[in-house]
Amino acid sequence: MLKKYSFLTLLLALVLVIAACSSDNTNGEDKDEGGEGSGKSGTVDLLMGTGSQGGTYFPLGAEMANVWNKNIESVNVTSTESGASVENLAKISNGEFDLGMTVNLPAYDALNGEGDFKGKKVENFAFIGHIYPEVLQIITRESTGVETIADLKGKRIAIGPPGSGTQTATKAVLAAYGINDGDYEAYQEGFGDAKSKLQDGTIDASFGLLGLPDAGIDELQASVGDVKFLEVTGDELKTVEETSGYTGYTIKAGSYEWLKEDANVVSAYAVLVANTDTVDDELAYQLAKVMLEKASENTHAQAAHMTKENALSGLGDLPIHPGAEKYYKEIGILD
């Protein structure tokens, strides 16, 4: 009898071992089906480059990720701080980022191997959709004595973070006024840090490609009370348009409650691009669709620009992702 029970005990143990091994194999297969980098079976993890804290890209990008994650079952998008446009495109090129927010003009440079991308074309990215108009807002304080951009020679200027569209635009504007590298003290700051330095008098002016209106500029005005815009006009504006692709833009009086007169500056478009090596057609389709049709779920003010009418703004000669192209054809805005 004892031998019989011993045999049954051994048999039961063997069954449990076989079941455990079977379970391990099943779990391993599920992980493989999820794909490399998957947070769970069947989910694709995407990393999106935004911009610096204090600018528009960083909070807006976080909201865009939230909306996608809420509405697309198969995706988990994580937004991350970066130097913005140029850095985002460079990190898409080397495979670090799957998505990136960028001004359309640096994207043209990346495609053609010009500007910051001279001699190093980026060919593995494509347009997903328009985000909002980028307005180069150039601010100083009455207390600095700076009246025009020409007065910035020899001054302390926040020109935007390294690898940002802001820095590219800033240098184009300063060059149009005959101010080049070395003619001023450059602070390579995101607007959050630049705002603090303007407030305490560490710098004399700040350039920022920002949404309009920008909460940070409002906060600075509420704190110091003497913020003013520097304008880009006349022959210098023509030079900027001819050499950089940025176009004239008028910040209307009342765009900020304290702004009493129009301010003439330059602008371009913020767009979303995807890494074509890691974002397939079906996923690109869903990203474009949700970005447009669920824009009302995005709590950032600039999401109001994500409309059917604006969806292709900034596309120009950029390649469009086949998945996004399919969606835009379906809704009748592409032939």
C-alpha positions as CSV (number, residue, x, y, z in Angstrom):
1,M,0.0,0.0,0.0
2,L,2.8,2.4,0.9
3,K,4.5,1.7,-2.5
4,K,1.2,2.4,-4.2
5,Y,0.9,5.8,-2.6
6,S,4.5,6.6,-3.3
7,F,4.0,5.8,-7.0
8,L,0.9,8.1,-7.1
9,T,2.7,10.9,-5.4
10,L,5.6,10.7,-7.9
11,L,3.1,10.6,-10.8
12,L,1.3,13.7,-9.5
13,A,4.6,15.6,-9.2
14,L,5.6,14.7,-12.7
15,V,2.2,16.0,-14.0
16,L,2.8,19.3,-12.2
17,V,6.3,19.7,-13.6
18,I,5.0,19.1,-17.2
19,A,2.2,21.7,-16.7
20,A,4.6,24.3,-15.4
21,C,6.9,23.8,-18.4
22,S,3.9,24.1,-20.7
23,S,2.9,27.4,-19.0
24,D,6.4,28.8,-19.3
25,N,6.5,28.0,-23.0
26,T,3.1,29.7,-23.6
27,N,4.2,32.8,-21.7
28,G,7.4,33.0,-23.8
29,E,5.3,32.8,-27.1
30,D,3.1,35.6,-25.9
31,K,6.0,37.8,-25.3
32,D,7.4,37.2,-28.7
33,E,4.1,38.0,-30.4
34,G,4.1,41.3,-28.6
35,G,7.3,42.3,-30.4
36,E,10.5,43.8,-29.2
37,G,9.9,46.7,-26.7
38,S,6.3,45.7,-26.1
39,G,4.9,46.6,-22.7
40,K,2.3,43.8,-23.1
41,S,1.3,41.3,-25.7
42,G,0.4,43.0,-29.0
43,T,1.3,46.5,-27.8
44,V,3.9,48.7,-29.6
45,D,5.9,51.1,-27.5
46,L,6.7,54.4,-29.2
47,L,9.1,57.1,-27.9
48,M,8.3,60.7,-29.1
49,G,10.7,63.6,-28.8
50,T,9.1,66.9,-27.8
51,G,11.1,69.9,-26.6
52,S,12.4,71.6,-23.5
53,Q,10.3,72.3,-20.4
54,G,8.9,75.8,-20.5
55,G,8.2,75.6,-24.2
56,T,5.1,74.5,-26.1
57,Y,6.3,71.1,-27.4
58,F,6.8,69.5,-24.0
59,P,3.3,69.9,-22.4
60,L,1.5,69.6,-25.8
61,G,3.4,66.4,-26.7
62,A,2.5,64.9,-23.3
63,E,-1.2,65.6,-24.1
64,M,-0.9,64.2,-27.6
65,A,0.5,61.0,-26.1
66,N,-2.3,60.7,-23.6
67,V,-4.9,61.0,-26.3
68,W,-3.3,58.3,-28.5
69,N,-2.9,56.0,-25.6
70,K,-6.5,56.4,-24.6
71,N,-7.9,55.8,-28.1
72,I,-5.5,53.3,-29.8
73,E,-5.4,49.9,-28.0
74,S,-2.3,48.7,-29.7
75,V,0.0,51.6,-28.8
76,N,1.8,53.0,-25.8
77,V,3.4,56.4,-26.6
78,T,5.8,58.0,-24.2
79,S,6.7,61.6,-24.7
80,T,10.2,62.8,-23.6
81,E,12.0,66.1,-23.2
82,S,14.5,67.0,-25.9
83,G,16.2,69.9,-27.7
84,A,13.2,69.9,-30.1
85,S,13.3,70.0,-33.9
86,V,16.8,69.2,-35.0
87,E,17.5,66.8,-32.1
88,N,14.2,65.0,-32.7
89,L,15.0,64.5,-36.4
90,A,18.6,63.4,-35.6
91,K,17.3,60.8,-33.1
92,I,14.8,59.5,-35.5
93,S,17.6,59.1,-38.0
94,N,19.7,57.0,-35.6
95,G,16.7,55.0,-34.3
96,E,16.4,56.5,-30.8
97,F,13.0,58.1,-31.5
98,D,9.9,56.7,-33.2
99,L,8.0,60.1,-33.4
100,G,9.2,63.7,-33.3
101,M,7.7,67.2,-33.1
102,T,9.5,69.6,-35.4
103,V,9.3,72.9,-37.2
104,N,8.7,72.0,-40.9
105,L,11.7,74.0,-42.1
106,P,14.4,72.0,-40.2
107,A,12.5,68.9,-41.5
108,Y,13.1,70.2,-45.1
109,D,16.8,70.7,-44.2
110,A,17.0,67.1,-42.9
111,L,15.4,65.7,-46.0
112,N,17.8,67.6,-48.3
113,G,21.0,67.4,-46.2
114,E,21.2,71.2,-45.7
115,G,21.5,73.6,-42.7
116,D,22.0,71.7,-39.5
117,F,22.0,68.5,-41.5
118,K,24.5,69.5,-44.1
119,G,26.1,66.4,-45.5
120,K,23.9,64.0,-43.5
121,K,20.5,63.6,-45.0
122,V,17.7,62.0,-42.9
123,E,15.6,59.7,-45.1
124,N,13.7,57.5,-42.7
125,F,11.0,60.0,-41.6
126,A,7.7,61.0,-42.9
127,F,4.9,63.5,-42.2
128,I,2.0,62.4,-40.0
129,G,0.2,65.7,-39.5
130,H,0.1,69.5,-38.7
131,I,0.2,70.5,-35.0
132,Y,0.1,74.3,-34.8
133,P,1.6,77.5,-36.3
134,E,5.0,78.3,-34.8
135,V,5.5,82.0,-34.0
136,L,8.9,83.3,-33.3
137,Q,8.2,85.5,-30.3
138,I,11.1,87.9,-29.5
139,I,10.8,89.6,-26.2
140,T,12.7,91.9,-24.0
141,R,11.9,94.3,-21.2
142,E,11.6,98.1,-21.2
143,S,14.3,98.2,-18.5
144,T,17.0,96.8,-20.8
145,G,16.9,99.8,-23.1
146,V,16.7,97.5,-26.2
147,E,14.4,99.0,-28.8
148,T,15.0,97.0,-31.9
149,I,16.7,93.7,-33.0
150,A,19.6,95.7,-34.2
151,D,20.2,96.8,-30.6
152,L,21.0,93.2,-29.6
153,K,24.6,93.4,-30.8
154,G,26.7,92.9,-27.8
155,K,23.7,91.9,-25.6
156,R,22.9,88.7,-23.7
157,I,20.4,86.6,-25.7
158,A,18.6,83.4,-25.1
159,I,18.7,81.8,-28.6
160,G,17.0,78.5,-27.8
161,P,18.4,75.0,-26.9
162,P,21.0,73.3,-29.1
163,G,19.2,71.3,-31.8
164,S,16.1,73.4,-31.7
165,G,14.1,75.1,-34.4
166,T,14.2,78.2,-32.2
167,Q,18.0,78.4,-32.5
168,T,17.9,78.0,-36.2
169,A,15.3,80.7,-36.6
170,T,17.0,83.0,-34.1
171,K,20.3,82.9,-36.0
172,A,18.5,83.6,-39.3
173,V,16.8,86.7,-37.9
174,L,20.0,88.0,-36.2
175,A,22.0,87.4,-39.4
176,A,19.5,89.5,-41.4
177,Y,20.3,92.4,-39.0
178,G,24.1,91.8,-39.4
179,I,24.5,90.1,-36.1
180,N,26.4,86.8,-36.2
181,D,27.9,84.3,-33.8
182,G,30.3,86.0,-31.5
183,D,28.5,89.4,-31.8
184,Y,26.4,88.6,-28.7
185,E,26.5,86.5,-25.6
186,A,24.5,83.4,-26.3
187,Y,22.4,81.5,-23.8
188,Q,21.3,78.2,-25.2
189,E,18.1,78.0,-23.1
190,G,14.7,76.6,-23.4
191,F,12.0,79.3,-22.8
192,G,11.3,78.2,-19.2
193,D,14.9,79.0,-18.2
194,A,15.0,82.1,-20.4
195,K,11.9,83.5,-18.8
196,S,13.6,83.3,-15.3
197,K,16.7,84.9,-16.6
198,L,14.7,87.8,-18.2
199,Q,12.9,88.2,-14.9
200,D,16.1,88.6,-12.8
201,G,18.0,90.6,-15.4
202,T,20.6,87.9,-16.3
203,I,19.7,88.3,-20.1
204,D,18.5,91.1,-22.2
205,A,16.2,89.3,-24.7
206,S,14.8,85.9,-25.6
207,F,13.8,84.2,-28.8
208,G,11.2,81.4,-28.7
209,L,9.2,79.5,-31.3
210,L,6.1,79.2,-29.3
211,G,2.3,78.8,-29.6
212,L,0.3,81.9,-29.5
213,P,-0.5,83.1,-26.9
214,D,2.1,81.5,-24.7
215,A,1.4,81.1,-21.0
216,G,5.0,81.7,-20.0
217,I,5.1,85.1,-21.6
218,D,1.9,86.0,-19.8
219,E,3.4,84.8,-16.5
220,L,6.5,86.9,-17.1
221,Q,4.4,90.0,-17.9
222,A,2.4,89.5,-14.8
223,S,5.6,89.3,-12.8
224,V,7.6,92.2,-14.2
225,G,5.0,94.4,-16.0
226,D,7.3,95.7,-18.8
227,V,7.5,92.9,-21.4
228,K,7.6,94.0,-25.0
229,F,8.0,92.4,-28.4
230,L,10.9,93.1,-30.9
231,E,9.7,93.1,-34.5
232,V,11.1,91.8,-37.8
233,T,10.2,94.1,-40.6
234,G,11.3,95.7,-43.9
235,D,14.3,94.5,-45.8
236,E,15.4,92.3,-42.9
237,L,12.1,90.4,-43.1
238,K,12.6,89.9,-46.8
239,T,16.0,88.6,-46.1
240,V,14.7,86.1,-43.5
241,E,12.0,84.9,-45.9
242,E,14.5,84.4,-48.8
243,T,17.2,82.7,-46.7
244,S,15.3,80.6,-44.2
245,G,11.8,80.0,-45.5
246,Y,10.2,81.6,-42.4
247,T,7.4,83.9,-43.4
248,G,6.0,87.2,-42.0
249,Y,3.4,86.9,-39.3
250,T,1.5,89.5,-37.3
251,I,0.8,89.0,-33.6
252,K,-2.4,90.9,-33.4
253,A,-3.1,93.4,-30.6
254,G,-5.1,91.6,-28.0
255,S,-3.4,88.3,-28.6
256,Y,-2.2,88.9,-25.1
257,E,-4.5,91.1,-22.9
258,W,-1.6,93.5,-22.3
259,L,-0.5,93.7,-26.0
260,K,-1.9,97.1,-27.3
261,E,-0.3,97.1,-30.7
262,D,0.4,94.6,-33.5
263,A,3.8,93.0,-33.5
264,N,5.3,91.8,-36.8
265,V,7.5,88.7,-36.5
266,V,8.0,85.4,-38.5
267,S,6.5,82.0,-38.3
268,A,6.5,78.4,-39.6
269,Y,4.6,75.2,-38.7
270,A,5.0,72.6,-36.1
271,V,4.4,69.2,-37.5
272,L,4.6,65.6,-36.4
273,V,6.9,63.2,-38.2
274,A,7.4,59.4,-37.7
275,N,10.3,57.0,-38.1
276,T,9.4,55.0,-41.1
277,D,11.6,52.1,-39.9
278,T,9.5,51.6,-36.7
279,V,6.0,53.0,-37.4
280,D,4.1,50.9,-39.9
281,D,1.3,52.0,-42.2
282,E,-1.6,50.9,-40.0
283,L,-0.1,52.6,-36.9
284,A,0.6,55.8,-38.9
285,Y,-3.1,55.7,-40.1
286,Q,-4.3,55.5,-36.5
287,L,-2.0,58.2,-35.2
288,A,-3.1,60.6,-37.9
289,K,-6.8,59.8,-37.4
290,V,-6.8,60.1,-33.6
291,M,-4.7,63.2,-33.6
292,L,-7.3,64.9,-35.8
293,E,-10.6,63.4,-34.8
294,K,-9.9,63.3,-31.0
295,A,-8.2,66.8,-30.8
296,S,-11.0,67.9,-28.5
297,E,-9.7,65.5,-25.9
298,N,-6.4,67.3,-25.9
299,T,-6.5,69.9,-23.1
300,H,-3.6,72.0,-24.4
301,A,-4.7,75.3,-26.0
302,Q,-2.7,74.7,-29.2
303,A,-4.7,71.5,-29.9
304,A,-7.3,73.8,-31.3
305,H,-5.2,74.1,-34.5
306,M,-5.4,70.3,-35.2
307,T,-8.3,70.6,-37.6
308,K,-9.2,69.1,-41.0
309,E,-8.6,72.6,-42.6
310,N,-5.0,72.7,-41.2
311,A,-4.1,69.0,-41.3
312,L,-1.6,69.4,-44.2
313,S,-0.1,72.7,-43.3
314,G,3.6,72.4,-43.3
315,L,3.6,69.3,-45.5
316,G,5.1,71.1,-48.5
317,D,7.7,68.8,-50.1
318,L,8.1,66.5,-47.1
319,P,7.3,62.8,-47.7
320,I,4.0,61.8,-46.2
321,H,3.7,58.5,-44.4
322,P,1.6,56.0,-46.5
323,G,-0.6,55.3,-43.5
324,A,-1.3,59.0,-42.9
325,E,-1.8,59.5,-46.7
326,K,-4.5,56.8,-46.7
327,Y,-6.4,58.5,-43.9
328,Y,-6.2,62.0,-45.5
329,K,-7.5,60.5,-48.8
330,E,-10.4,58.9,-47.0
331,I,-11.5,62.2,-45.5
332,G,-11.1,64.0,-48.8
333,I,-8.2,66.4,-48.3
334,L,-5.8,64.5,-50.5
335,D,-6.5,63.3,-54.0
